[in-house]
Amino acid sequence: MHSTTDNPQPATAHAVETLRGRTIVTGDKSISHRALMLASLALGTTTIHGLLEGEDVLRTAEALRQCGVPITRHADGHWTVSGRGIGGLHEPANILDMGNAGTAARLMMGLLSTYPFTSHFTGDESLRKRPMMRVITPLQQIGATFIARDGGRLPLAMKGASQPMPIHYALPVASAQVKSAILLAGLNIKGTTTVVEHEATRDHSERMLRFFGVPVKTTTDEDGTVTITLDGQPNQKPEERTLHVPADPSSAAFPIVAALLVPKAEVTVTNVCLNPLRTGLFDVLKKMGADITISNPREVGGEPVGDITARSSHLKEVDVPAHIAPSMIDEYPILAIAAACATGKSVMRGLSELRVKESDRLAAIIAGLRANGVEAHEEGDDLVVYGKGGRPQGGGTVTTHFDHRIAMSFLILGLVSKEPVTVDDTRAIATSFPSFMTLMRDLGAKFIIARKVERPTPERRMVITVDGPAASGKGSLARRLAYHFGLGYLDTGLLYRAVGMRVLYANQDPHDVAAAIAAARAINAQDLANPKLRGERIGKAASIVSAMPEVREALLEYQHRFAASENGGVLDGRDTGTVICPDADYKFFITASLEARAKRRHKELQDYGVTVDYQSVYDDLVERDARDANRAVAPMKPAEDAVVIDTSKLTMSQVFEKVMGELGG
Ligand code: S3P
C-alpha cells in the first residue's frame, strides 16, 4: 500500500492562451468497478473494452482475483473475466486492500456479505477515515456481522451471513454505493430485495444487471422516490458477453471546464457517458452560459453516450439546488473553479456528502480557492464562491489531502490564473484518471512537475546562500529553507555584531583594527545566541568593524567551518554567494522595490510595538541602500550565478515556493 504522506509529487500549472483538440478520456470509474464485479458473478467469459485502468479499479480486480476469479488483462483497457457465477466466490486468502477506492470497498462488502466466510478490508489513510456505517447497517440486516474500528471505519472484518435475508431498505443518504452494495448482496439472496431512494442516484448497477440478464425493476413516484427491486439467485446460463465501458463524464469534466475558461479554446471529448444521473455538471454549466454542445448521441452497453464540445465562454454566477447534487456529486470541485472565474456570487447547496469523500472536499475547495485569491466560504452545507469575472490571482499552493479531484481541479485553475498554481501532490490522480497530465498537455496545458528535492545528507551535502538588500525578506527565506531541509542556519550579519559586542564589552574602541581582529578570531556560537546582539550600540559598532577587510577576512574561517558542517547549511548575508561560499550549491539574491521593503519594515516595526512613521523608515532604507551599493569593502551585488528573485509582489510563501521550484528544477 503506498503511503499518502511519503514522497509527495507536487506540480505547478501555468496560464495558457489556448487549448485545442479532440480527445478521449479514460473509461468510467463507476462502470468499470461494476463491470469487473458483475462479470465475476456471471457464468461464462466477459470481454471488457475501455476498462479504466486507474488504481481504484485495479484494486477491485485484485480483490476479485483473491476471491478466486480469473481476470486477465490483454491490452490497454481490454480485459477478460471468467465468471464464477452467483454464490461462486472463495474466501479471500488475505486482507483486501482497497487503496483509495470507496466504491470498491463498499461494493465488495455488499458482494461478499452473503458468503458465510470472513473477509477483511482495509485501505489507505484517506479511505480509513471514510464512514462505512452506511453499508454496515443494511448488511447487518441481511445477516452479516462486523468488527470495525470506532465509527464503523476500516480496517474491518466482515463475517458474511450464512442464511442471508432479503431486505427492504430506504436509503438514509443518497448514495449509489450503498444502493449498489445492497443490490449486489441481493443477487445472492433468495427472495426480493428492495431499495428505496428519495433522490435518484446513478443507476449503473441497475443498467448493468439488466445487461447481464438479471431482471431489475425500477419505479419512480410523482415525488421522485425511486424503488428498485431485484429477485435474487436468478437462473444463470453460461454466455460469452462483450461490454464496452464509455468514457467517464467525471473525468471529461476537467478538459471541458478548462476549455470554457481558457481564452481561446475548443475541445471535444468523445464517447462520454451521458447517463442523465451523471450529467448535472454540464446542465449547470450551460445555465452559467457555457458554450457546450453534444453531438453523435448513441447507446453503448446500456448507457447513453455522446461527444461533448466546449468552447471559451464568459460564465455567470449560478445557484445549484441541493436536489441536483447526486447527479454531479463528484463535480463540485471543478464547478467551484468555474464559479471562481465566473461573474458574481455562486451558491451550491446541500453538500454535506462532500465532507466524507476522498477528503473533506468542502474544506479543501475553500482553502484552495482562498490560497489563490478567491473568496469562498461555507454556509451550513452550502458552498459560496465569489467569482472574479476573469482570471483569479493564483500563486498559491493547494493542499490536496491525497484527493484526485482536488488535485485536478486546482491544476485547471492554474491554467487560467494570473500566477501559477501549485498542488502539493499529484499522485492521487492515478486513482481515477492516470492519463490526465499527458492528455491535458496534448491539448495545450502547461503543467510542470517539480523534481523532488532530496533531503541533504553527509553524502549529498547542500550549501545555500541568500543575499540581498535590507528588508527584502532574505532572513525569513533563509530560515525557512534551513528548517525545511533540516540544515543549520547562519545569519552572517550577526557575526559582525558579535565582533562589535566583544570589542565593546572589553572596553575597547571599535575603530581599533587589532582589537576587532582579535575579537573576530574569538567569536563562538554562544556569542551569536546572545539576545543583546540586536542592541543599537552594538549595531553601530558592527557597521564600523564590518567595513574592515581584515575583520571580514578573519571571519571567513568561522563561516567556512559552518558551511563545511555535516549536511551543509544555509548562510544569509552580504558576500555569502561571492566571497564566502563561491562554490555554494544554490545561490539566491532576494530583492524588492524600495516601497515594498519600506512597507514591510514599517509593518514589522509596528507589529513589534515600535511607533515610527513610514517616511523615516523609507528614508533610512534609502540611506542604507546608498551605503551598501557604494562602500569600498563588500558592496552589495548578486553573485553572477545567483538566482535573483524580486519579492515586491510576492508573499513569503510564494517566495519559498519559487525558490523550491528553482531547487527542484
Ligand atoms: C459512486 C457513487 C458516489 C460517487 C463515487 C462513485 C459509485 O459515491 O461519489 O465517486 O460508483 O457508486 P456515493 O455513493 O458515496 O455518493
Residues whose N, C-alpha, C, O or C-beta is under 5 A from the ligand:
A	BS01	S3P	S30 T103 A174 S175 A176 Q177 V178 I329 D330
